[in-house]
Amino acid sequence: MTETPMYFSLKKLILTTVVPVLIVLATIAESPRAYAQKIDILIKNGHVVDAKNGINAPMDVAMTKGKIFNVAAKIPEQDAKKVIDATGLYVSPGLINIHTHVFVGSNPGFADGTSSQLPDAFAIRSGITTVVDAGTSGWKNFPLFKSQVIDKSVTRVLAFLNIFETGFSAGSAIEPDMNSLDVEETVEAIKTFPEVIVGTRIGHYSGSDWTPFDRAVEAAEIAKVPLLVECHLPQYSLKDQLQRMRPGDIITHAYENVDERMTIVDEQGKLRPIVREAQDRGILFDVGHGGAGFWFNQAIPAVEQGLLPNSFGTDEHRTSMNSGMKNMLNVMSKFLTMGMSVEDILARGTWNAAQSINREDLGNLSEGSEADIAILSILDGDFGFVDSGNNRITGKRKFEAEMTIRDGKIVWDLNGLGAREFK
């Protein structure tokens, strides 16, 4: 073919005009903002609260392939595979419960036992997508816990590792064998399973020797993880416990009122100076409600004086969920009744909790993060809330989980927001 001037003009037109346009069109087609054909689930018209990203406003949330695709106002919906209308509802990252006992088995007690509770039986119906087991296993029986519960659960299950090798079992709950303390094995387990084990734990020890506590701190220091301190340490003073803890360590059952531990509020209703000093030093306070771990005569004055919970761990197990605690949303509703704002409560139930266990990949709705979402309603009415001493306060508002999305899949749908209308 003879390359005439017309040929060169046509070639130049194609190279300078047509090709760039095609490139732009291809780029748009692959852009993360080309919503239509890429959205698996689109949540419309909800009020989004995402503390990490500073969002507290009406927004839409799009997700695809198990990840957050975008959070923005008025995302086009015409070609989304499923649209959820969240009008009048709050849309939050999936809740994180950092104090549970979920090492279920057939033995008496908690470790591989009948006192623990299957996470999928309670978590997802409360908007919870991540639970953390509070030291029910130690390094020796953690592999069994992982294969038996963690690997089989829809709920994401993480764990604090007990400093005692077999964890929190019926035979060792009060006076574990001191020979079962092994810092090296504990650290090795944490390094072997860093995606699951988030810290160490000490609790349910009645001896006066500080060795178990110090070994738990040592293991946490070497592995660079937080320590969870459960208050069942009757021979240790609260002051000594708090002084041995490092910034970022967590004390649970923060608002407890039992004989075996000094309360955080004194007889005059004042927050004790040692507690304020610990808070200022960076010690984190978890609710740890459980069956005996939460009292209004501690929580109400403490909250009024600024000791807000960093997280809403429930100490959920087979019996505590049938007492005053009920579930994590019930615990959060108590703090709503005590005057905390919705956005502050949701921040502490998601992003704050994620940061406390060094899992900043969780508890947020950043683009590309796991599509773990809670859609919550706040019911209006007359509600009663009960503490561990069977004391009752009344409130006008209460959280309820309308929908839970885990890994981009709807796993709880209370009122059928994601269902087809029957005709």
MARSESE-15620 format. One record per residue (C-alpha): residue number from 1; residue in one letter; x, y, z. Coordinates in steps of 0.001 Angstrom, whole numbers. Example, Ala and Ser with C-alpha at 12.3 -4.5 7.8 and 13.67 -1.06 7.14 Angstrom:
! residues 2
+------+------+---------+---------+---------+
! resi ! resn !      px !      py !      pz !
+------+------+---------+---------+---------+
!    1 !    A !   12300 !   -4500 !    7800 !
!    2 !    S !   13670 !   -1060 !    7140 !
+------+------+---------+---------+---------+
! end
This chain:
! residues 423
+------+------+---------+---------+---------+
! resi ! resn !      px !      py !      pz !
+------+------+---------+---------+---------+
!    1 !    M !       0 !       0 !       0 !
!    2 !    T !    1330 !    3428 !    -951 !
!    3 !    E !    1697 !    5712 !    2079 !
!    4 !    T !       4 !    8840 !     706 !
!    5 !    P !    -389 !   12135 !    2589 !
!    6 !    M !   -3975 !   11118 !    3298 !
!    7 !    Y !   -2714 !    7906 !    4869 !
!    8 !    F !    -383 !    9820 !    7162 !
!    9 !    S !   -3176 !   12225 !    8118 !
!   10 !    L !   -5501 !    9355 !    8965 !
!   11 !    K !   -2765 !    7609 !   10980 !
!   12 !    K !   -2054 !   10811 !   12899 !
!   13 !    L !   -5763 !   11264 !   13648 !
!   14 !    I !   -6003 !    7733 !   15028 !
!   15 !    L !   -2890 !    8073 !   17183 !
!   16 !    T !   -3681 !   11524 !   18543 !
!   17 !    T !   -7438 !   11300 !   18981 !
!   18 !    V !   -8973 !    7841 !   18794 !
!   19 !    V !   -6338 !    5902 !   20763 !
!   20 !    P !   -6274 !    8317 !   23736 !
!   21 !    V !  -10065 !    8207 !   23893 !
!   22 !    L !   -9995 !    4411 !   23951 !
!   23 !    I !   -7378 !    4464 !   26697 !
!   24 !    V !   -9487 !    6849 !   28782 !
!   25 !    L !  -12581 !    4702 !   28301 !
!   26 !    A !  -10642 !    1586 !   29352 !
!   27 !    T !   -9313 !    3387 !   32415 !
!   28 !    I !  -12800 !    4485 !   33412 !
!   29 !    A !  -14066 !     943 !   32993 !
!   30 !    E !  -11450 !    -296 !   35441 !
!   31 !    S !  -11730 !    2650 !   37825 !
!   32 !    P !  -12776 !    1867 !   41410 !
!   33 !    R !  -15428 !    4548 !   40915 !
!   34 !    A !  -17085 !    2701 !   37998 !
!   35 !    Y !  -19729 !    1424 !   40365 !
!   36 !    A !  -22414 !    -252 !   38366 !
!   37 !    Q !  -21268 !   -3722 !   37446 !
!   38 !    K !  -18817 !   -4016 !   40328 !
!   39 !    I !  -21025 !   -3630 !   43439 !
!   40 !    D !  -22202 !   -6809 !   45160 !
!   41 !    I !  -24078 !   -5105 !   48032 !
!   42 !    L !  -24943 !   -1426 !   48286 !
!   43 !    I !  -26273 !      11 !   51554 !
!   44 !    K !  -28273 !    3162 !   50843 !
!   45 !    N !  -29566 !    5989 !   53028 !
!   46 !    G !  -27969 !    4938 !   56326 !
!   47 !    H !  -26163 !    7114 !   58859 !
!   48 !    V !  -22549 !    5947 !   58750 !
!   49 !    V !  -20337 !    6121 !   61840 !
!   50 !    D !  -16705 !    5245 !   61067 !
!   51 !    A !  -14381 !    6624 !   63740 !
!   52 !    K !  -11142 !    5835 !   61921 !
!   53 !    N !  -12131 !    7915 !   58913 !
!   54 !    G !  -13970 !   10613 !   60846 !
!   55 !    I !  -17347 !    9856 !   59263 !
!   56 !    N !  -20534 !   10606 !   61180 !
!   57 !    A !  -23047 !   11465 !   58472 !
!   58 !    P !  -25588 !   10075 !   55997 !
!   59 !    M !  -23609 !    8005 !   53492 !
!   60 !    D !  -23920 !    4997 !   51215 !
!   61 !    V !  -21611 !    1991 !   51548 !
!   62 !    A !  -20678 !    -200 !   48576 !
!   63 !    M !  -18871 !   -3510 !   48814 !
!   64 !    T !  -17597 !   -6089 !   46380 !
!   65 !    K !  -15702 !   -9366 !   46650 !
!   66 !    G !  -15789 !   -9191 !   50440 !
!   67 !    K !  -14163 !   -5745 !   50604 !
!   68 !    I !  -15360 !   -2196 !   51121 !
!   69 !    F !  -15556 !    -624 !   47656 !
!   70 !    N !  -16522 !    2922 !   48575 !
!   71 !    V !  -18236 !    5073 !   51192 !
!   72 !    A !  -19796 !    8183 !   49696 !
!   73 !    A !  -22983 !   10167 !   49312 !
!   74 !    K !  -25495 !    8980 !   46716 !
!   75 !    I !  -23649 !    6073 !   45117 !
!   76 !    P !  -25517 !    5029 !   41920 !
!   77 !    E !  -27551 !    1890 !   42501 !
!   78 !    Q !  -28952 !     924 !   39130 !
!   79 !    D !  -26680 !   -2049 !   38501 !
!   80 !    A !  -25741 !   -3098 !   42050 !
!   81 !    K !  -26528 !   -6756 !   42582 !
!   82 !    K !  -28286 !   -6093 !   45914 !
!   83 !    V !  -29453 !   -2838 !   47467 !
!   84 !    I !  -30176 !   -2516 !   51196 !
!   85 !    D !  -32297 !     446 !   52259 !
!   86 !    A !  -30959 !    1550 !   55653 !
!   87 !    T !  -33161 !    4617 !   56040 !
!   88 !    G !  -33357 !    5573 !   59708 !
!   89 !    L !  -30583 !    3145 !   60675 !
!   90 !    Y !  -26940 !    3403 !   61714 !
!   91 !    V !  -24278 !    1733 !   59574 !
!   92 !    S !  -21113 !     863 !   61454 !
!   93 !    P !  -18060 !   -1338 !   61046 !
!   94 !    G !  -18741 !   -4777 !   62501 !
!   95 !    L !  -18589 !   -4692 !   66289 !
!   96 !    I !  -15601 !   -6199 !   68132 !
!   97 !    N !  -16113 !   -8032 !   71432 !
!   98 !    I !  -12693 !   -8354 !   73076 !
!   99 !    H !  -13741 !  -10500 !   76068 !
!  100 !    T !  -15443 !  -13822 !   75363 !
!  101 !    H !  -14973 !  -17506 !   76169 !
!  102 !    V !  -15570 !  -19573 !   73046 !
!  103 !    F !  -13314 !  -22641 !   73373 !
!  104 !    V !  -16317 !  -24975 !   73251 !
!  105 !    G !  -15930 !  -28691 !   73919 !
!  106 !    S !  -17392 !  -31585 !   75848 !
!  107 !    N !  -15423 !  -31227 !   79092 !
!  108 !    P !  -16555 !  -29438 !   82279 !
!  109 !    G !  -15439 !  -25831 !   82549 !
!  110 !    F !  -14222 !  -23385 !   79922 !
!  111 !    A !  -11203 !  -24802 !   78031 !
!  112 !    D !  -12549 !  -27332 !   75524 !
!  113 !    G !  -15617 !  -27168 !   77737 !
!  114 !    T !  -19337 !  -26745 !   78128 !
!  115 !    S !  -19087 !  -23392 !   79919 !
!  116 !    S !  -17826 !  -21730 !   76748 !
!  117 !    Q !  -20193 !  -20581 !   74019 !
!  118 !    L !  -20050 !  -21042 !   70235 !
!  119 !    P !  -19333 !  -17613 !   68719 !
!  120 !    D !  -21749 !  -18006 !   65820 !
!  121 !    A !  -24566 !  -18665 !   68291 !
!  122 !    F !  -24421 !  -15155 !   69774 !
!  123 !    A !  -22054 !  -12828 !   67927 !
!  124 !    I !  -23567 !  -12202 !   64515 !
!  125 !    R !  -27086 !  -11654 !   65876 !
!  126 !    S !  -25639 !   -8731 !   67856 !
!  127 !    G !  -23799 !   -7008 !   65009 !
!  128 !    I !  -20501 !   -8556 !   66141 !
!  129 !    T !  -18148 !   -9750 !   63414 !
!  130 !    T !  -15038 !  -10298 !   65580 !
!  131 !    V !  -14715 !  -11870 !   69023 !
!  132 !    V !  -11582 !  -12291 !   71096 !
!  133 !    D !  -11325 !  -15266 !   73424 !
!  134 !    A !  -10015 !  -14080 !   76795 !
!  135 !    G !   -7339 !  -16641 !   77580 !
!  136 !    T !   -9436 !  -19802 !   77636 !
!  137 !    S !   -6533 !  -21594 !   75974 !
!  138 !    G !   -2804 !  -21683 !   76662 !
!  139 !    W !      31 !  -22515 !   74304 !
!  140 !    K !    -414 !  -26275 !   74783 !
!  141 !    N !   -4100 !  -26532 !   73835 !
!  142 !    F !   -4354 !  -23550 !   71479 !
!  143 !    P !   -3937 !  -25760 !   68363 !
!  144 !    L !   -7008 !  -27740 !   69452 !
!  145 !    F !   -8947 !  -24509 !   70011 !
!  146 !    K !   -7932 !  -23287 !   66560 !
!  147 !    S !   -8938 !  -26442 !   64705 !
!  148 !    Q !  -12070 !  -27069 !   66755 !
!  149 !    V !  -13570 !  -23560 !   66885 !
!  150 !    I !  -11566 !  -20781 !   65231 !
!  151 !    D !  -11176 !  -22398 !   61816 !
!  152 !    K !  -14838 !  -23454 !   61682 !
!  153 !    S !  -16518 !  -20199 !   62705 !
!  154 !    V !  -18193 !  -17634 !   60463 !
!  155 !    T !  -17412 !  -15061 !   63149 !
!  156 !    R !  -13772 !  -13987 !   63142 !
!  157 !    V !  -12256 !  -15479 !   66307 !
!  158 !    L !   -9045 !  -14048 !   67773 !
!  159 !    A !   -7475 !  -14922 !   71117 !
!  160 !    F !   -5542 !  -13761 !   74131 !
!  161 !    L !   -3250 !  -16604 !   75155 !
!  162 !    N !   -3288 !  -17622 !   78807 !
!  163 !    I !     118 !  -17658 !   80501 !
!  164 !    F !    -801 !  -21081 !   81920 !
!  165 !    E !    -234 !  -23799 !   79349 !
!  166 !    T !   -3746 !  -25283 !   79365 !
!  167 !    G !   -5569 !  -21996 !   79811 !
!  168 !    F !   -8671 !  -21531 !   81889 !
!  169 !    S !  -10040 !  -24995 !   82625 !
!  170 !    A !  -12155 !  -26368 !   85462 !
!  171 !    G !   -9197 !  -28083 !   87097 !
!  172 !    S !   -6881 !  -25083 !   87041 !
!  173 !    A !   -9157 !  -22060 !   87348 !
!  174 !    I !   -8114 !  -21152 !   90888 !
!  175 !    E !   -4644 !  -22545 !   91578 !
!  176 !    P !   -2924 !  -23529 !   88318 !
!  177 !    D !     294 !  -25500 !   88330 !
!  178 !    M !    3180 !  -23037 !   88616 !
!  179 !    N !    5301 !  -25413 !   86569 !
!  180 !    S !    3026 !  -24760 !   83584 !
!  181 !    L !    4412 !  -21241 !   83122 !
!  182 !    D !    6541 !  -21092 !   79981 !
!  183 !    V !    7332 !  -17720 !   78474 !
!  184 !    E !    9295 !  -19189 !   75573 !
!  185 !    E !    6479 !  -21523 !   74469 !
!  186 !    T !    3901 !  -18744 !   74871 !
!  187 !    V !    5909 !  -16364 !   72695 !
!  188 !    E !    6494 !  -19094 !   70123 !
!  189 !    A !    2757 !  -19735 !   69867 !
!  190 !    I !    2088 !  -16027 !   69344 !
!  191 !    K !    4723 !  -15878 !   66603 !
!  192 !    T !    3338 !  -19030 !   64971 !
!  193 !    F !    -235 !  -17693 !   64858 !
!  194 !    P !     142 !  -13874 !   64620 !
!  195 !    E !   -3033 !  -13568 !   62569 !
!  196 !    V !   -5083 !  -15008 !   65440 !
!  197 !    I !   -3322 !  -14503 !   68795 !
!  198 !    V !   -3470 !  -10834 !   69814 !
!  199 !    G !   -2045 !  -10863 !   73340 !
!  200 !    T !   -1422 !  -12669 !   76604 !
!  201 !    R !   -3707 !  -13028 !   79607 !
!  202 !    I !   -3529 !  -13469 !   83380 !
!  203 !    G !   -6513 !  -14111 !   85632 !
!  204 !    H !   -8311 !  -16639 !   87844 !
!  205 !    Y !   -5301 !  -17158 !   90077 !
!  206 !    S !   -5649 !  -17161 !   93859 !
!  207 !    G !   -1991 !  -17398 !   94869 !
!  208 !    S !     115 !  -14561 !   96254 !
!  209 !    D !    3172 !  -15207 !   94090 !
!  210 !    W !    3598 !  -12529 !   91408 !
!  211 !    T !    5426 !  -14926 !   89091 !
!  212 !    P !    2397 !  -15711 !   86839 !
!  213 !    F !    1627 !  -12015 !   86391 !
!  214 !    D !    5251 !  -11127 !   85692 !
!  215 !    R !    5623 !  -14018 !   83210 !
!  216 !    A !    2510 !  -12849 !   81350 !
!  217 !    V !    3956 !   -9334 !   81140 !
!  218 !    E !    7315 !  -10724 !   80012 !
!  219 !    A !    5751 !  -12793 !   77233 !
!  220 !    A !    3688 !   -9828 !   76077 !
!  221 !    E !    6764 !   -7596 !   76077 !
!  222 !    I !    8822 !  -10032 !   73993 !
!  223 !    A !    5995 !  -10678 !   71519 !
!  224 !    K !    5053 !   -6970 !   71396 !
!  225 !    V !    1392 !   -7592 !   72212 !
!  226 !    P !    -933 !   -6285 !   74953 !
!  227 !    L !   -1682 !   -8082 !   78208 !
!  228 !    L !   -5274 !   -8654 !   79296 !
!  229 !    V !   -5656 !   -8637 !   83076 !
!  230 !    E !   -8797 !  -10272 !   84440 !
!  231 !    C !   -9571 !   -9187 !   87971 !
!  232 !    H !   -9864 !  -12645 !   89519 !
!  233 !    L !   -6552 !  -12221 !   91352 !
!  234 !    P !   -7658 !  -11870 !   94995 !
!  235 !    Q !   -4180 !  -11783 !   96513 !
!  236 !    Y !   -2990 !   -8969 !   94245 !
!  237 !    S !   -3864 !   -5381 !   95123 !
!  238 !    L !   -5435 !   -3274 !   92394 !
!  239 !    K !   -2678 !    -717 !   92838 !
!  240 !    D !      55 !   -3302 !   92271 !
!  241 !    Q !   -1736 !   -4744 !   89243 !
!  242 !    L !   -2091 !   -1352 !   87571 !
!  243 !    Q !    1506 !    -379 !   88354 !
!  244 !    R !    2832 !   -3568 !   86763 !
!  245 !    M !     813 !   -3009 !   83600 !
!  246 !    R !    2252 !   -1192 !   80601 !
!  247 !    P !     591 !    1480 !   78423 !
!  248 !    G !   -1732 !    -368 !   76052 !
!  249 !    D !   -2371 !   -3241 !   78455 !
!  250 !    I !   -6031 !   -3878 !   79231 !
!  251 !    I !   -7807 !   -4411 !   82521 !
!  252 !    T !  -11232 !   -5996 !   82173 !
!  253 !    H !  -14191 !   -6098 !   84599 !
!  254 !    A !  -13413 !   -2401 !   84992 !
!  255 !    Y !  -16673 !   -1544 !   86786 !
!  256 !    E !  -16817 !   -4575 !   89074 !
!  257 !    N !  -17785 !   -4497 !   92760 !
!  258 !    V !  -16714 !   -7762 !   94403 !
!  259 !    D !  -14837 !   -8643 !   97574 !
!  260 !    E !  -11748 !   -9974 !   95818 !
!  261 !    R !  -10725 !   -6634 !   94259 !
!  262 !    M !  -10740 !   -3010 !   95300 !
!  263 !    T !  -13352 !   -1011 !   93407 !
!  264 !    I !  -12355 !    1804 !   91058 !
!  265 !    V !  -14703 !    4214 !   92872 !
!  266 !    D !  -14314 !    4806 !   96608 !
!  267 !    E !  -16981 !    4977 !   99322 !
!  268 !    Q !  -17566 !    8671 !   98607 !
!  269 !    G !  -18218 !    7983 !   94923 !
!  270 !    K !  -14872 !    9380 !   93795 !
!  271 !    L !  -12669 !    7750 !   91197 !
!  272 !    R !   -9589 !    6484 !   92982 !
!  273 !    P !   -6345 !    8372 !   92144 !
!  274 !    I !   -4560 !    5122 !   91226 !
!  275 !    V !   -7208 !    4493 !   88555 !
!  276 !    R !   -6946 !    8001 !   87156 !
!  277 !    E !   -3158 !    7706 !   87079 !
!  278 !    A !   -3405 !    4388 !   85212 !
!  279 !    Q !   -5811 !    5891 !   82683 !
!  280 !    D !   -3473 !    8849 !   82139 !
!  281 !    R !    -564 !    6426 !   81673 !
!  282 !    G !   -2377 !    4618 !   78865 !
!  283 !    I !   -3891 !    1598 !   80614 !
!  284 !    L !   -7098 !     590 !   78795 !
!  285 !    F !  -10321 !    -220 !   80645 !
!  286 !    D !  -12655 !   -2876 !   79205 !
!  287 !    V !  -16202 !   -3414 !   80511 !
!  288 !    G !  -16004 !   -7230 !   80880 !
!  289 !    H !  -19620 !   -7334 !   82079 !
!  290 !    G !  -20064 !  -11095 !   82557 !
!  291 !    G !  -22200 !  -12404 !   85367 !
!  292 !    A !  -20536 !  -10398 !   88169 !
!  293 !    G !  -18356 !   -7815 !   86422 !
!  294 !    F !  -20571 !   -4733 !   86038 !
!  295 !    W !  -22201 !   -2569 !   88724 !
!  296 !    F !  -24031 !     712 !   88278 !
!  297 !    N !  -22627 !    2063 !   91556 !
!  298 !    Q !  -19200 !    1914 !   89885 !
!  299 !    A !  -20017 !    2612 !   86230 !
!  300 !    I !  -22272 !    5650 !   86636 !
!  301 !    P !  -19938 !    7759 !   88828 !
!  302 !    A !  -16861 !    6563 !   86896 !
!  303 !    V !  -18364 !    7588 !   83560 !
!  304 !    E !  -19463 !   10925 !   85020 !
!  305 !    Q !  -15838 !   11490 !   86097 !
!  306 !    G !  -14413 !   10589 !   82700 !
!  307 !    L !  -13481 !    6911 !   82981 !
!  308 !    L !  -15194 !    5771 !   79794 !
!  309 !    P !  -14682 !    2199 !   78603 !
!  310 !    N !  -12202 !    1709 !   75812 !
!  311 !    S !  -14120 !   -1385 !   74698 !
!  312 !    F !  -17348 !   -3231 !   75470 !
!  313 !    G !  -16057 !   -6743 !   76157 !
!  314 !    T !  -18934 !   -8785 !   77541 !
!  315 !    D !  -17241 !  -11794 !   79161 !
!  316 !    E !  -19769 !  -13760 !   77170 !
!  317 !    H !  -20131 !  -17439 !   78048 !
!  318 !    R !  -22921 !  -19958 !   78463 !
!  319 !    T !  -24353 !  -18573 !   81714 !
!  320 !    S !  -23475 !  -14855 !   81666 !
!  321 !    M !  -25572 !  -14228 !   78561 !
!  322 !    N !  -28685 !  -15200 !   80517 !
!  323 !    S !  -28021 !  -12781 !   83395 !
!  324 !    G !  -27901 !   -8988 !   83458 !
!  325 !    M !  -25424 !   -8813 !   80591 !
!  326 !    K !  -27624 !  -10321 !   77796 !
!  327 !    N !  -25376 !   -9318 !   74875 !
!  328 !    M !  -22986 !   -6599 !   73719 !
!  329 !    L !  -25769 !   -4357 !   72387 !
!  330 !    N !  -27473 !   -4498 !   75782 !
!  331 !    V !  -24198 !   -3433 !   77414 !
!  332 !    M !  -23813 !    -601 !   74906 !
!  333 !    S !  -27414 !     451 !   75603 !
!  334 !    K !  -26580 !     817 !   79298 !
!  335 !    F !  -23879 !    3343 !   78425 !
!  336 !    L !  -26291 !    5097 !   76058 !
!  337 !    T !  -28654 !    5425 !   79020 !
!  338 !    M !  -25750 !    6729 !   81128 !
!  339 !    G !  -25277 !    9597 !   78696 !
!  340 !    M !  -22653 !    8519 !   76174 !
!  341 !    S !  -23333 !    9525 !   72571 !
!  342 !    V !  -24149 !    7031 !   69828 !
!  343 !    E !  -21019 !    7934 !   67853 !
!  344 !    D !  -18755 !    7599 !   70895 !
!  345 !    I !  -20244 !    4221 !   71782 !
!  346 !    L !  -19846 !    2922 !   68236 !
!  347 !    A !  -16258 !    4197 !   68100 !
!  348 !    R !  -15399 !    2273 !   71261 !
!  349 !    G !  -17180 !    -828 !   70006 !
!  350 !    T !  -15232 !    -818 !   66739 !
!  351 !    W !  -12135 !    1281 !   66039 !
!  352 !    N !  -10984 !    1727 !   69656 !
!  353 !    A !  -11355 !   -2003 !   70262 !
!  354 !    A !   -9435 !   -2802 !   67070 !
!  355 !    Q !   -6583 !    -531 !   68072 !
!  356 !    S !   -6403 !   -2071 !   71548 !
!  357 !    I !   -5625 !   -5496 !   70038 !
!  358 !    N !   -3284 !   -4096 !   67356 !
!  359 !    R !   -5681 !   -5017 !   64538 !
!  360 !    E !   -6098 !   -1745 !   62705 !
!  361 !    D !   -7245 !   -3677 !   59653 !
!  362 !    L !  -10533 !   -4129 !   61543 !
!  363 !    G !  -13144 !   -1788 !   62988 !
!  364 !    N !  -13289 !     590 !   60025 !
!  365 !    L !  -14870 !    1088 !   56601 !
!  366 !    S !  -11782 !    2179 !   54686 !
!  367 !    E !  -11752 !    1341 !   51004 !
!  368 !    G !  -10269 !   -2143 !   50564 !
!  369 !    S !  -10870 !   -3211 !   54166 !
!  370 !    E !  -12859 !   -6308 !   55138 !
!  371 !    A !  -16564 !   -5842 !   54450 !
!  372 !    D !  -17627 !   -6449 !   58063 !
!  373 !    I !  -20628 !   -4249 !   58811 !
!  374 !    A !  -23306 !   -3816 !   61462 !
!  375 !    I !  -26587 !   -2113 !   60583 !
!  376 !    L !  -28191 !   -1020 !   63834 !
!  377 !    S !  -31497 !     490 !   64864 !
!  378 !    I !  -32100 !    2452 !   68030 !
!  379 !    L !  -35471 !    1527 !   69447 !
!  380 !    D !  -37520 !    4107 !   71333 !
!  381 !    G !  -39550 !    3006 !   74337 !
!  382 !    D !  -39286 !    2152 !   78012 !
!  383 !    F !  -36458 !    -295 !   78689 !
!  384 !    G !  -34939 !   -1751 !   81819 !
!  385 !    F !  -31233 !   -2489 !   82200 !
!  386 !    V !  -29856 !   -4695 !   84977 !
!  387 !    D !  -26375 !   -4905 !   86499 !
!  388 !    S !  -24597 !   -7798 !   88196 !
!  389 !    G !  -26177 !   -6963 !   91552 !
!  390 !    N !  -29703 !   -7163 !   90103 !
!  391 !    N !  -30028 !   -3381 !   90228 !
!  392 !    R !  -32114 !   -1760 !   87501 !
!  393 !    I !  -32074 !    1537 !   85641 !
!  394 !    T !  -34553 !    2566 !   82942 !
!  395 !    G !  -33849 !    4136 !   79598 !
!  396 !    K !  -35674 !    5385 !   76531 !
!  397 !    R !  -33374 !    4029 !   73824 !
!  398 !    K !  -31900 !     652 !   73021 !
!  399 !    F !  -29598 !    -728 !   70312 !
!  400 !    E !  -30760 !   -3588 !   68117 !
!  401 !    A !  -28960 !   -5348 !   65263 !
!  402 !    E !  -30953 !   -5210 !   62040 !
!  403 !    M !  -28280 !   -6781 !   59852 !
!  404 !    T !  -24759 !   -8168 !   60163 !
!  405 !    I !  -22498 !   -8508 !   57143 !
!  406 !    R !  -19359 !  -10608 !   57525 !
!  407 !    D !  -16797 !  -10760 !   54745 !
!  408 !    G !  -19289 !   -9206 !   52347 !
!  409 !    K !  -22033 !  -11749 !   53082 !
!  410 !    I !  -25273 !  -11175 !   54960 !
!  411 !    V !  -25181 !  -13468 !   58003 !
!  412 !    W !  -27945 !  -11887 !   60122 !
!  413 !    D !  -31058 !  -10142 !   58838 !
!  414 !    L !  -33555 !   -9507 !   61623 !
!  415 !    N !  -36375 !   -7989 !   59584 !
!  416 !    G !  -35503 !   -9177 !   56111 !
!  417 !    L !  -33894 !   -5981 !   54790 !
!  418 !    G !  -32033 !   -8097 !   52277 !
!  419 !    A !  -34870 !  -10492 !   51436 !
!  420 !    R !  -37212 !  -10502 !   48433 !
!  421 !    E !  -40724 !   -9223 !   48941 !
!  422 !    F !  -43195 !  -12124 !   48894 !
!  423 !    K !  -45883 !  -11825 !   46245 !
+------+------+---------+---------+---------+
! end
